[in-house]
Every structure is written in structure tokens, then in C-alpha cells.
Amino acid sequence: MPAQPTTSSAAKWRWFITVLIAMVILAVLAGIALSRLHHADAATGLGAGPAASTQAAAGTTSVPTPQATTHSSPTVPTRKVTVSAAPTTAAPAGPVIAYFRVGTKPSCPSGTNQVQYPGQPVVLEWKVRGADKTTLSVDGPGIYNEYAAEDSATLNFPCSGDPGTYQTHTYTLRAIGPDGTTSRKLTVQAKVNEIATT
């Protein structure tokens, strides 16, 4: 007879422990659910004031930090634009050749040994800023002639070689000014025509 109260007492303790474990598990699950709900609200911007104060108190500052960085970043492009604008205002040293080009293309002589048509000369044109004068050289360093800063020149275009090949001549424009000199080369070619024999 004394064993029955012991069994009843043990059964009560087991029931109590089971209920206690169930309550602990429910409390943990409820805490996880509330934590997820809290993070979802913080991500969507709901309750921004309380979330910020709660996270600051808990020592979790990962959410406010990116916001502070995002608000301060727009000042960086303004500084970069100011720095990159400085070199564009500096004037280049020495003369500047705006263009040096072929105004009229040349051609080599054509026709026959009885009737021959002369070739056409090449017309060069150019414009230079910051120069007092310009010079032209043909196929070498020697100066062919002197010209103005904005000018043109009509030059003979000698042709030689086998028919079907191309005759090439190189012209060098040199701009001379108080701050130095600048030069640019231009290569022009024309096809050598066959002179038919009759």
C-alpha cells in the first residue's frame, strides 16, 4: 500500500516536467516568431523609431550604419566634378593645329602615248591657333615654303612606278608661335595609271 503514493507522486512530477518543457519550447518558438516579425518590420520601414532605439540598446548597429553611409555618399561626386573640371580650364602650351587635311585629292597622269592627260595637283588646307606662321615640308625635313596660320597650298603630285600601284607623298605642317612649335604629318596617295601605247 505505501508504494501507490510514491507512484502517484512520480507521475505528477513527470507531468509537471512535461508541461514545463512544453512551455519552454512554446516560449522559444514565440520568441523566434517575434524576432522575425521585428526584423520584417525593420526591413520594410515600419516602426523605424522604436526599431532604431531597440537595436541601439541591444548593441546591433548594422541597420543604422548603412543609412548613414547612404546619406553621406552624394557629396563624393560633387568633389570629383570639381577636381576634374580644373584641367579643362588650363590652356595648352604652344600652338594648336585645329586641322590639316586634303582639300582636293591628287591624280596621276593618264591617257595614251599619243594623247596624255596630266595629273591633278594636291590641295592641302589647315588652320592653326597660337602660331605666327606655318611651314610645309614635302617628303623630308627641308622647308618647302612659309604660310599663314590659316592657309592652303596647291602642290604638284609627281607620279612614278608600275601601273596599278600607288604613289605616296608625305607632307609635314609645322606651326611656329611664341610658346613653341607643333607639327603634324599627312600622307597622301594616288593610283598610278597605265599609259596605253597605240
ChimeraX commands (.cxc) that place a marker at each C-alpha (Angstrom):
marker #1 position 0.00,0.00,0.00 radius 0.5
marker #1 position 2.77,2.62,0.66 radius 0.5
marker #1 position 4.05,2.21,-3.00 radius 0.5
marker #1 position 0.92,3.77,-4.52 radius 0.5
marker #1 position 1.56,7.35,-3.18 radius 0.5
marker #1 position 5.18,7.12,-4.50 radius 0.5
marker #1 position 3.98,6.11,-7.98 radius 0.5
marker #1 position 1.35,8.85,-7.94 radius 0.5
marker #1 position 3.94,11.43,-6.86 radius 0.5
marker #1 position 6.37,10.33,-9.61 radius 0.5
marker #1 position 3.58,10.56,-12.20 radius 0.5
marker #1 position 2.80,14.10,-11.04 radius 0.5
marker #1 position 6.45,15.12,-11.35 radius 0.5
marker #1 position 6.66,13.66,-14.84 radius 0.5
marker #1 position 3.52,15.50,-15.85 radius 0.5
marker #1 position 4.88,18.73,-14.37 radius 0.5
marker #1 position 8.25,18.37,-16.20 radius 0.5
marker #1 position 6.47,17.60,-19.48 radius 0.5
marker #1 position 4.29,20.70,-19.13 radius 0.5
marker #1 position 7.33,22.79,-18.19 radius 0.5
marker #1 position 9.32,21.59,-21.24 radius 0.5
marker #1 position 6.32,22.28,-23.49 radius 0.5
marker #1 position 6.05,25.82,-22.07 radius 0.5
marker #1 position 9.77,26.44,-22.62 radius 0.5
marker #1 position 9.52,25.22,-26.22 radius 0.5
marker #1 position 6.47,27.43,-26.82 radius 0.5
marker #1 position 8.29,30.41,-25.32 radius 0.5
marker #1 position 11.32,29.84,-27.58 radius 0.5
marker #1 position 9.10,29.49,-30.66 radius 0.5
marker #1 position 7.19,32.61,-29.72 radius 0.5
marker #1 position 10.47,34.50,-29.26 radius 0.5
marker #1 position 11.73,33.39,-32.69 radius 0.5
marker #1 position 8.44,34.40,-34.32 radius 0.5
marker #1 position 8.51,37.82,-32.64 radius 0.5
marker #1 position 12.15,38.31,-33.65 radius 0.5
marker #1 position 11.37,37.53,-37.30 radius 0.5
marker #1 position 8.36,39.81,-37.20 radius 0.5
marker #1 position 10.50,42.56,-35.72 radius 0.5
marker #1 position 13.17,42.20,-38.46 radius 0.5
marker #1 position 10.50,42.15,-41.17 radius 0.5
marker #1 position 9.07,45.43,-39.83 radius 0.5
marker #1 position 12.54,46.98,-39.71 radius 0.5
marker #1 position 13.26,45.90,-43.31 radius 0.5
marker #1 position 10.02,47.43,-44.65 radius 0.5
marker #1 position 10.50,50.66,-42.71 radius 0.5
marker #1 position 7.66,50.06,-40.24 radius 0.5
marker #1 position 8.29,51.35,-36.76 radius 0.5
marker #1 position 11.58,52.98,-37.73 radius 0.5
marker #1 position 11.77,54.97,-34.48 radius 0.5
marker #1 position 11.34,52.10,-31.98 radius 0.5
marker #1 position 13.41,49.69,-34.10 radius 0.5
marker #1 position 16.35,52.06,-34.16 radius 0.5
marker #1 position 16.22,52.68,-30.42 radius 0.5
marker #1 position 15.81,48.97,-29.62 radius 0.5
marker #1 position 18.72,47.94,-31.82 radius 0.5
marker #1 position 20.91,50.67,-30.40 radius 0.5
marker #1 position 20.17,49.46,-26.90 radius 0.5
marker #1 position 20.90,45.87,-27.86 radius 0.5
marker #1 position 24.19,46.89,-29.46 radius 0.5
marker #1 position 23.13,45.92,-33.01 radius 0.5
marker #1 position 24.02,48.94,-35.15 radius 0.5
marker #1 position 24.13,47.21,-38.56 radius 0.5
marker #1 position 20.85,48.80,-39.75 radius 0.5
marker #1 position 21.56,52.49,-38.89 radius 0.5
marker #1 position 25.14,52.34,-40.24 radius 0.5
marker #1 position 24.24,51.77,-43.95 radius 0.5
marker #1 position 21.65,54.56,-43.75 radius 0.5
marker #1 position 24.27,56.99,-42.51 radius 0.5
marker #1 position 26.64,55.91,-45.28 radius 0.5
marker #1 position 23.89,56.27,-47.92 radius 0.5
marker #1 position 23.08,59.83,-46.81 radius 0.5
marker #1 position 26.74,60.94,-46.83 radius 0.5
marker #1 position 27.71,59.40,-50.22 radius 0.5
marker #1 position 26.06,62.04,-52.52 radius 0.5
marker #1 position 28.75,64.57,-51.52 radius 0.5
marker #1 position 31.51,62.49,-53.20 radius 0.5
marker #1 position 30.52,63.14,-56.90 radius 0.5
marker #1 position 30.42,66.90,-56.26 radius 0.5
marker #1 position 34.04,66.81,-55.08 radius 0.5
marker #1 position 35.09,64.68,-58.08 radius 0.5
marker #1 position 33.41,67.02,-60.57 radius 0.5
marker #1 position 35.21,69.99,-59.04 radius 0.5
marker #1 position 38.60,68.26,-59.29 radius 0.5
marker #1 position 38.12,67.01,-62.88 radius 0.5
marker #1 position 36.98,70.44,-64.06 radius 0.5
marker #1 position 40.34,72.02,-63.17 radius 0.5
marker #1 position 42.45,70.52,-66.02 radius 0.5
marker #1 position 39.94,71.59,-68.70 radius 0.5
marker #1 position 40.39,75.27,-67.82 radius 0.5
marker #1 position 44.18,75.16,-68.34 radius 0.5
marker #1 position 45.21,76.46,-71.77 radius 0.5
marker #1 position 47.50,74.14,-73.73 radius 0.5
marker #1 position 51.08,75.34,-74.15 radius 0.5
marker #1 position 52.26,76.12,-77.66 radius 0.5
marker #1 position 50.36,76.30,-80.96 radius 0.5
marker #1 position 47.38,74.03,-81.63 radius 0.5
marker #1 position 46.67,72.60,-85.09 radius 0.5
marker #1 position 42.89,72.63,-85.44 radius 0.5
marker #1 position 43.03,70.67,-88.73 radius 0.5
marker #1 position 45.45,69.69,-91.50 radius 0.5
marker #1 position 43.68,67.92,-94.35 radius 0.5
marker #1 position 43.41,67.30,-98.10 radius 0.5
marker #1 position 41.19,69.88,-99.79 radius 0.5
marker #1 position 41.43,68.30,-103.26 radius 0.5
marker #1 position 42.72,64.78,-103.94 radius 0.5
marker #1 position 45.53,64.40,-106.48 radius 0.5
marker #1 position 45.62,62.14,-109.54 radius 0.5
marker #1 position 48.39,60.68,-111.70 radius 0.5
marker #1 position 48.71,61.26,-115.47 radius 0.5
marker #1 position 46.52,59.10,-117.73 radius 0.5
marker #1 position 45.76,58.56,-121.44 radius 0.5
marker #1 position 47.95,57.11,-124.16 radius 0.5
marker #1 position 51.34,57.81,-125.62 radius 0.5
marker #1 position 49.56,59.81,-128.31 radius 0.5
marker #1 position 47.13,61.75,-126.08 radius 0.5
marker #1 position 48.17,62.17,-122.49 radius 0.5
marker #1 position 46.27,63.90,-119.70 radius 0.5
marker #1 position 48.30,65.47,-116.91 radius 0.5
marker #1 position 47.68,64.52,-113.31 radius 0.5
marker #1 position 45.97,66.82,-110.85 radius 0.5
marker #1 position 47.88,68.54,-108.02 radius 0.5
marker #1 position 47.05,68.04,-104.36 radius 0.5
marker #1 position 45.45,70.87,-102.38 radius 0.5
marker #1 position 46.25,70.98,-98.66 radius 0.5
marker #1 position 44.48,73.21,-96.15 radius 0.5
marker #1 position 44.98,73.86,-92.46 radius 0.5
marker #1 position 44.11,76.06,-89.52 radius 0.5
marker #1 position 46.37,76.70,-86.52 radius 0.5
marker #1 position 45.80,78.64,-83.29 radius 0.5
marker #1 position 48.56,80.33,-81.30 radius 0.5
marker #1 position 51.06,80.46,-84.17 radius 0.5
marker #1 position 52.68,83.38,-86.01 radius 0.5
marker #1 position 53.40,81.33,-89.14 radius 0.5
marker #1 position 53.42,77.83,-90.58 radius 0.5
marker #1 position 55.80,75.94,-92.87 radius 0.5
marker #1 position 55.35,72.96,-95.18 radius 0.5
marker #1 position 57.85,70.16,-95.87 radius 0.5
marker #1 position 57.45,67.57,-98.64 radius 0.5
marker #1 position 58.90,64.06,-98.24 radius 0.5
marker #1 position 61.62,65.19,-95.86 radius 0.5
marker #1 position 62.80,67.76,-93.32 radius 0.5
marker #1 position 63.51,70.62,-95.74 radius 0.5
marker #1 position 61.11,73.60,-95.75 radius 0.5
marker #1 position 59.12,73.90,-98.97 radius 0.5
marker #1 position 57.55,77.27,-98.14 radius 0.5
marker #1 position 56.16,79.52,-95.37 radius 0.5
marker #1 position 52.46,80.25,-94.91 radius 0.5
marker #1 position 49.95,81.95,-92.61 radius 0.5
marker #1 position 48.34,80.29,-89.59 radius 0.5
marker #1 position 45.18,79.59,-91.63 radius 0.5
marker #1 position 46.08,78.87,-95.22 radius 0.5
marker #1 position 46.17,76.38,-98.12 radius 0.5
marker #1 position 48.70,75.20,-100.69 radius 0.5
marker #1 position 48.41,73.67,-104.16 radius 0.5
marker #1 position 51.33,71.31,-104.81 radius 0.5
marker #1 position 52.35,69.20,-107.79 radius 0.5
marker #1 position 51.97,65.46,-107.18 radius 0.5
marker #1 position 54.74,63.61,-109.06 radius 0.5
marker #1 position 53.84,60.03,-110.00 radius 0.5
marker #1 position 56.12,57.11,-110.81 radius 0.5
marker #1 position 56.04,53.37,-110.53 radius 0.5
marker #1 position 54.21,50.46,-112.13 radius 0.5
marker #1 position 50.60,50.91,-113.30 radius 0.5
marker #1 position 48.12,49.86,-110.62 radius 0.5
marker #1 position 50.45,50.75,-107.73 radius 0.5
marker #1 position 50.06,53.83,-105.57 radius 0.5
marker #1 position 52.32,56.88,-105.43 radius 0.5
marker #1 position 52.69,58.28,-101.91 radius 0.5
marker #1 position 53.93,61.66,-100.67 radius 0.5
marker #1 position 54.16,62.83,-97.04 radius 0.5
marker #1 position 53.62,66.47,-96.04 radius 0.5
marker #1 position 54.64,67.96,-92.70 radius 0.5
marker #1 position 52.96,71.08,-91.36 radius 0.5
marker #1 position 54.90,72.93,-88.66 radius 0.5
marker #1 position 53.21,75.69,-86.62 radius 0.5
marker #1 position 55.61,78.22,-85.10 radius 0.5
marker #1 position 54.49,80.52,-82.29 radius 0.5
marker #1 position 55.83,82.46,-79.29 radius 0.5
marker #1 position 55.25,79.47,-76.99 radius 0.5
marker #1 position 56.94,76.85,-79.16 radius 0.5
marker #1 position 56.28,74.76,-82.26 radius 0.5
marker #1 position 53.88,71.96,-83.14 radius 0.5
marker #1 position 53.94,69.69,-86.19 radius 0.5
marker #1 position 51.65,67.18,-87.88 radius 0.5
marker #1 position 52.20,64.80,-90.81 radius 0.5
marker #1 position 49.77,63.97,-93.59 radius 0.5
marker #1 position 50.31,61.12,-96.09 radius 0.5
marker #1 position 48.54,61.35,-99.46 radius 0.5
marker #1 position 48.45,58.72,-102.21 radius 0.5
marker #1 position 47.19,58.42,-105.78 radius 0.5
marker #1 position 46.94,55.43,-108.12 radius 0.5
marker #1 position 49.46,55.23,-110.97 radius 0.5
marker #1 position 47.55,54.94,-114.25 radius 0.5
marker #1 position 48.63,52.88,-117.26 radius 0.5
marker #1 position 49.66,54.91,-120.28 radius 0.5
marker #1 position 48.49,52.85,-123.21 radius 0.5
marker #1 position 50.69,52.57,-126.29 radius 0.5
marker #1 position 48.95,52.95,-129.67 radius 0.5
marker link #1:1,2 radius 0.2
marker link #1:2,3 radius 0.2
marker link #1:3,4 radius 0.2
marker link #1:4,5 radius 0.2
marker link #1:5,6 radius 0.2
marker link #1:6,7 radius 0.2
marker link #1:7,8 radius 0.2
marker link #1:8,9 radius 0.2
marker link #1:9,10 radius 0.2
marker link #1:10,11 radius 0.2
marker link #1:11,12 radius 0.2
marker link #1:12,13 radius 0.2
marker link #1:13,14 radius 0.2
marker link #1:14,15 radius 0.2
marker link #1:15,16 radius 0.2
marker link #1:16,17 radius 0.2
marker link #1:17,18 radius 0.2
marker link #1:18,19 radius 0.2
marker link #1:19,20 radius 0.2
marker link #1:20,21 radius 0.2
marker link #1:21,22 radius 0.2
marker link #1:22,23 radius 0.2
marker link #1:23,24 radius 0.2
marker link #1:24,25 radius 0.2
marker link #1:25,26 radius 0.2
marker link #1:26,27 radius 0.2
marker link #1:27,28 radius 0.2
marker link #1:28,29 radius 0.2
marker link #1:29,30 radius 0.2
marker link #1:30,31 radius 0.2
marker link #1:31,32 radius 0.2
marker link #1:32,33 radius 0.2
marker link #1:33,34 radius 0.2
marker link #1:34,35 radius 0.2
marker link #1:35,36 radius 0.2
marker link #1:36,37 radius 0.2
marker link #1:37,38 radius 0.2
marker link #1:38,39 radius 0.2
marker link #1:39,40 radius 0.2
marker link #1:40,41 radius 0.2
marker link #1:41,42 radius 0.2
marker link #1:42,43 radius 0.2
marker link #1:43,44 radius 0.2
marker link #1:44,45 radius 0.2
marker link #1:45,46 radius 0.2
marker link #1:46,47 radius 0.2
marker link #1:47,48 radius 0.2
marker link #1:48,49 radius 0.2
marker link #1:49,50 radius 0.2
marker link #1:50,51 radius 0.2
marker link #1:51,52 radius 0.2
marker link #1:52,53 radius 0.2
marker link #1:53,54 radius 0.2
marker link #1:54,55 radius 0.2
marker link #1:55,56 radius 0.2
marker link #1:56,57 radius 0.2
marker link #1:57,58 radius 0.2
marker link #1:58,59 radius 0.2
marker link #1:59,60 radius 0.2
marker link #1:60,61 radius 0.2
marker link #1:61,62 radius 0.2
marker link #1:62,63 radius 0.2
marker link #1:63,64 radius 0.2
marker link #1:64,65 radius 0.2
marker link #1:65,66 radius 0.2
marker link #1:66,67 radius 0.2
marker link #1:67,68 radius 0.2
marker link #1:68,69 radius 0.2
marker link #1:69,70 radius 0.2
marker link #1:70,71 radius 0.2
marker link #1:71,72 radius 0.2
marker link #1:72,73 radius 0.2
marker link #1:73,74 radius 0.2
marker link #1:74,75 radius 0.2
marker link #1:75,76 radius 0.2
marker link #1:76,77 radius 0.2
marker link #1:77,78 radius 0.2
marker link #1:78,79 radius 0.2
marker link #1:79,80 radius 0.2
marker link #1:80,81 radius 0.2
marker link #1:81,82 radius 0.2
marker link #1:82,83 radius 0.2
marker link #1:83,84 radius 0.2
marker link #1:84,85 radius 0.2
marker link #1:85,86 radius 0.2
marker link #1:86,87 radius 0.2
marker link #1:87,88 radius 0.2
marker link #1:88,89 radius 0.2
marker link #1:89,90 radius 0.2
marker link #1:90,91 radius 0.2
marker link #1:91,92 radius 0.2
marker link #1:92,93 radius 0.2
marker link #1:93,94 radius 0.2
marker link #1:94,95 radius 0.2
marker link #1:95,96 radius 0.2
marker link #1:96,97 radius 0.2
marker link #1:97,98 radius 0.2
marker link #1:98,99 radius 0.2
marker link #1:99,100 radius 0.2
marker link #1:100,101 radius 0.2
marker link #1:101,102 radius 0.2
marker link #1:102,103 radius 0.2
marker link #1:103,104 radius 0.2
marker link #1:104,105 radius 0.2
marker link #1:105,106 radius 0.2
marker link #1:106,107 radius 0.2
marker link #1:107,108 radius 0.2
marker link #1:108,109 radius 0.2
marker link #1:109,110 radius 0.2
marker link #1:110,111 radius 0.2
marker link #1:111,112 radius 0.2
marker link #1:112,113 radius 0.2
marker link #1:113,114 radius 0.2
marker link #1:114,115 radius 0.2
marker link #1:115,116 radius 0.2
marker link #1:116,117 radius 0.2
marker link #1:117,118 radius 0.2
marker link #1:118,119 radius 0.2
marker link #1:119,120 radius 0.2
marker link #1:120,121 radius 0.2
marker link #1:121,122 radius 0.2
marker link #1:122,123 radius 0.2
marker link #1:123,124 radius 0.2
marker link #1:124,125 radius 0.2
marker link #1:125,126 radius 0.2
marker link #1:126,127 radius 0.2
marker link #1:127,128 radius 0.2
marker link #1:128,129 radius 0.2
marker link #1:129,130 radius 0.2
marker link #1:130,131 radius 0.2
marker link #1:131,132 radius 0.2
marker link #1:132,133 radius 0.2
marker link #1:133,134 radius 0.2
marker link #1:134,135 radius 0.2
marker link #1:135,136 radius 0.2
marker link #1:136,137 radius 0.2
marker link #1:137,138 radius 0.2
marker link #1:138,139 radius 0.2
marker link #1:139,140 radius 0.2
marker link #1:140,141 radius 0.2
marker link #1:141,142 radius 0.2
marker link #1:142,143 radius 0.2
marker link #1:143,144 radius 0.2
marker link #1:144,145 radius 0.2
marker link #1:145,146 radius 0.2
marker link #1:146,147 radius 0.2
marker link #1:147,148 radius 0.2
marker link #1:148,149 radius 0.2
marker link #1:149,150 radius 0.2
marker link #1:150,151 radius 0.2
marker link #1:151,152 radius 0.2
marker link #1:152,153 radius 0.2
marker link #1:153,154 radius 0.2
marker link #1:154,155 radius 0.2
marker link #1:155,156 radius 0.2
marker link #1:156,157 radius 0.2
marker link #1:157,158 radius 0.2
marker link #1:158,159 radius 0.2
marker link #1:159,160 radius 0.2
marker link #1:160,161 radius 0.2
marker link #1:161,162 radius 0.2
marker link #1:162,163 radius 0.2
marker link #1:163,164 radius 0.2
marker link #1:164,165 radius 0.2
marker link #1:165,166 radius 0.2
marker link #1:166,167 radius 0.2
marker link #1:167,168 radius 0.2
marker link #1:168,169 radius 0.2
marker link #1:169,170 radius 0.2
marker link #1:170,171 radius 0.2
marker link #1:171,172 radius 0.2
marker link #1:172,173 radius 0.2
marker link #1:173,174 radius 0.2
marker link #1:174,175 radius 0.2
marker link #1:175,176 radius 0.2
marker link #1:176,177 radius 0.2
marker link #1:177,178 radius 0.2
marker link #1:178,179 radius 0.2
marker link #1:179,180 radius 0.2
marker link #1:180,181 radius 0.2
marker link #1:181,182 radius 0.2
marker link #1:182,183 radius 0.2
marker link #1:183,184 radius 0.2
marker link #1:184,185 radius 0.2
marker link #1:185,186 radius 0.2
marker link #1:186,187 radius 0.2
marker link #1:187,188 radius 0.2
marker link #1:188,189 radius 0.2
marker link #1:189,190 radius 0.2
marker link #1:190,191 radius 0.2
marker link #1:191,192 radius 0.2
marker link #1:192,193 radius 0.2
marker link #1:193,194 radius 0.2
marker link #1:194,195 radius 0.2
marker link #1:195,196 radius 0.2
marker link #1:196,197 radius 0.2
marker link #1:197,198 radius 0.2
view
